[in-house]
Amino acid sequence: MKYYEITVDTTSEASELVAEILNEAGSNGIGIYDPKDILELADNGVIWDYMDEHLISDDGKAQVKGYFPVDEYEKTQAVIDEKLEFLKNNSPFDLGSLVINKTIVDDGDWVESWKVNYKPIHAGRVTIVPEWIDYVGGEGEYIVKIDPGMAFGTGEHESTKMCLLLLQAMGVEGKSVIDIGTGSGILALASAKLGASRVEAYDVDDDAVKAAKANAKLNCLLDKLFIDSANLLDKTNGKFDIVLANITADVLISLSSALGDYMEKDGTVIISGIIIKREEDVKNAFVDAGFKIQERVNMGEWIAFKLSR
């Protein structure tokens, strides 16, 4: 199948926001190419025998790539243009040029090529490791092997990291967990690794469900997770100690009045995927629905909340 590889020229500061725009527009995969990440690795003691000088530029520039079927792109381009224009008019920081370049690629080309830049990602005691990399964890470290396939979710995004840190801080052992919009299954898999007694995970995207099930098998967790295709809460039964929803602001707002019905009496909701500009909208929706904010976490331009009722 032919895809347009869409490359948006932007800045390190704005790269996650641009990535979220491409994701919401339906991209079949996201890649962020940011020299700042190379510099951070160098600062953390990672050493290469040789490195191209252009890889260590500190000019603040970055590129975000997305992939869209050629025969569906005309309408998609209008959506992307509209959202980027909105970002230009409302962003308090430098966005770069936001120039879009596109080339035609085969799906096999980009599905494999992005793996070159994917590395183990640490979030507290949990480390997300690409299945094609050999990695030996230290004492007390929980390894989650992952191959996202066509699903959104590699563990690199701040919203995922915040959820992982909140889960570890509150403790998961012996608790029931539901992950709404699971993507590649990272949060569900980490919950099982951390000792959850029951984990359910749902996603409306069939590719995501396929990837999540494959990753559960990869981590020998098929018997501990129930993964299924569903639009948000459509197939969910029962109540849970922990409800996870790492989605987008608009979807979270639409769920705010319903999530409480799926919580145990002393349960907790963790929501993420909220850009700072939408923080008040999301917070007000959940407070109006009877939730209390127990903790607020911020990484870059993203917010996560731990909530109770």
N, C-alpha and C positions, 0 to 999 in steps of 0.2 A: 504494500500500500504506500502511496506517495503522501508525504507530509511537507508542509512549510515549516522550516526551522526559522523561527522569529527571534531576532536578536535586538534587544533594546539597550541602547547606550545610556548609562545612568551613573550614579555615584554609589560608593559603599554605603552611605547613610540611607539612601533610598532604595537599595537593591531588594530588600525584603518586601517593601510595599509594591514595587513593580512586579515581583514574583507572585504576590498575592493576586494582583490584577490579572495576570496571565492564567493563574490557576482558576480563578472564578470564571474566566472566559472559556474554560474547558480544555486547557492544555493537557496533552497526554504525556506529561513529564515536565519538570522544571530544572534548569541548571543555572547556578549563579557563579560567575567567574570574576573573582575579586582578588587582586594582588595583596590586599590587606590580610587575607587569610594566610598567604604564604609567609608574610612578615611575622604573623602571630606564631606560626609553627617554628620559625627560626628563633623567635624570642623564647620559646618553650624548649629549646635545646635540640630541635630536629636539624640534622646536618646532612647536606648533600655533597657529593664529590664535585658536582658541577650543576650550575643552574643558569639558564638564560637570563640575562640582565633585565629583559622586559618583564619577567615574572615578578620582580621585586620592586616595581615602580610604586611610589607612595604618593601618587597624584590624586588619590581619592576617586578615581574612575573605576567603574565596574560594568559588567554586561550581564544581562539576564536573558536566558534562552527559553523558549517555549515551542511546543510542537502541535500543529493543527492539521487535520486532514485537508488536502488541497480542495476537494470538492465542497467543503463546508465553510471555507475561510472568508468568503465575501461578507456574510453577516457578522462573523466573529470579529473581523477587522474593525467594523463600525463600533462594536462594543468596546474593544480595546482602545480605540481612538477617543471615545467618549470618556472612559475612565481615566486615561492618561491626561486628558484636558482638565478634568475635574481635579486631578492631583496637582497639576501645574497651578491652578487657580487657588488652591487651598493649602499647599505645603509651606511650612515655616522654614524649610531648609533647602539647600541646593539639590536639584534633581538631575543635574547634567542636561544633556541635549534632548534626551528621550527620543532620539532618532531611531526609527525601526528599519532594520534590514531583513530581507527574507530570501531564503534559498530552498530549493526542493531537495529532499532527502528521502531515502527509503527507510521504513520503520526500523529495519534491522541495524542500520547505520547508527542512529542516535540512541537506540535502546542499549547498545553495547558501549558506545563511545564515552558516555558520561561516567561510566564506572572508573575510568582512569583517575578521576579527581576525587573520588569518594573515599574517605578515610574513617577509621574508628572515631566515634563521637562519645565523649564522656559527659555524663550528667549525674553528679553525685557518685553513688556506688554502682550505677548502671552504665554499661558501655554498649553502644550500638555498633555492631561490627558487620561490615559487608561480608557475605558468605564466601566470597572469592579471596579473602585475606586471612592468612594464618595469624591468630592473635591468642596470646596466653594471658589470662587475667591474673591479677594479684589476689591476695587473701581478702575475702569479704566483698569481692567484686562480682557483679551479676552481668553475665555476657548474654546479650540478645543478638543472635545472628539474623541478618536481614537481607533479602533481595527484593526491593520494591517492585520490580517488574514494571508494569504499566500504571501502578497505583501511586498516588501522591503520598509521600511520607518516607523520608530517609533518616529522620532524627536530627537533621541539621537546623531545622527551623526553630527559632526562639520559643514559639508557642508550644512545641513538643517538649523542649528541654524544661520549660517551666512546669508543665504537667508532671514530668518525671520527678522533678525536685519536690513538688508538693506531695506527690504520692509517697515518696520516701520519708518525708518529714512527718507525715501523719501516721504512717504505718499501715500496711496492707494485709499482713499475715492474718489468716483466718476469716477475712472479710469477703463479701460478695461484691463484684464489680461489673458495671456495664459500660462499654465504650461505644458511644454513638458517633457514627461517621469515622470508622476505625482506620480507613485508608489501608496502608500496608500492614497494620496490626501492631505497631510498636507499643502503644500504651497498654493494649490488652496483653501482649506477650510479657511486657515488663511486670504487669500486675501479677501474672501467674508465676513468674520467676521470683517475685518478692513474697510469695506465699499466700496469695488470695485463694479462698476455698472454692469460689465459683466465679467464672468470667464469661460474660456474653459480649459479642462484638457484632456490630451491624454497619453496613454501608450500602448506599443505593447503587454504587458503581460495581458492576459485575467483575471488572478487572481488579478492583480493590479486594473484593471478597476472595477471588482466586489467589491473589498475592498473599492475603492474610492467612489463608488456609495453608498455602505452601510454606510460609514462614513458621506457622505453628508446627508443621511437620519437621521443618529444618531444626527447630529447637526442641523436638520431642515433647511437644505440649498439646498434641491433638486431643488427648483424653481429658485435658483440663480446660479447654476452651470450646464454647459453642459459637460458631461464626456463621452468619447468614446474610443474605441480601434483603434489605428492607429500607424503606424511606423513613429515616429517623426512628421514631418510636412505634411504627406500624405493627411490628411483630413482637414487641416486647411484652413479657408477662412477669408479674411478680414485682417485688421491691428489692432494692439493693443498698448495701452500706455505702458504696461509693458510685456516683454517677459521673462519668467523664464525657465532656463534649468539647472537643478541640475542633471548632468549625469556623464560622465567620460571624461577624457581629449581627447581621440581619437574621441569620438562621437562629442564633442564640436568643435574640429578642422574641422570635416567633415561638420558641420553646419555653420561654420563661414561666408561663403559667401552667405548663404541663409537667415539667421535670419533677416537681415536688410529689406528684402522684406515684413516682417510681422510687422514692427514697424510703428507707427504713426510718423509724421514729427518730433515731439519733444519727441519721445518715448525713453524708457530705456530698456536695456537688462541686466539681472542679470544672470551670469553663475557661477556654483560652481561644486564641485566634483573633483577638480584639486589637485593632490598631488604636493608638492613643486617641486619635480624633473621635473615635466612636465609644470611648470608655464611658462617658456619662450616660449615653443612650442605653448601653447595655446594663450598667449599674442601676439606673433608675427603673428599668423594666423588671429586674429581678427583685429589687427592694419593694416595688409595687406589688409583686407576686408573693410577698411575704418572706423573702429570704433575708438573712443577715450576713453581712460580709465579715468573714473571719480573718481573711488574709488577702492582701493584694501583692502581686509580684510583677515586676517590670524588667524586661530585657529589650534593649534597643527601642524600636517603635511599637513594641507589643506588650499587651497586658494579659494577665491571668488572674482569676479570682477563686478563692476557696470559700464556699458558701454553706450555710446551714439554715434550718428553719426552726 
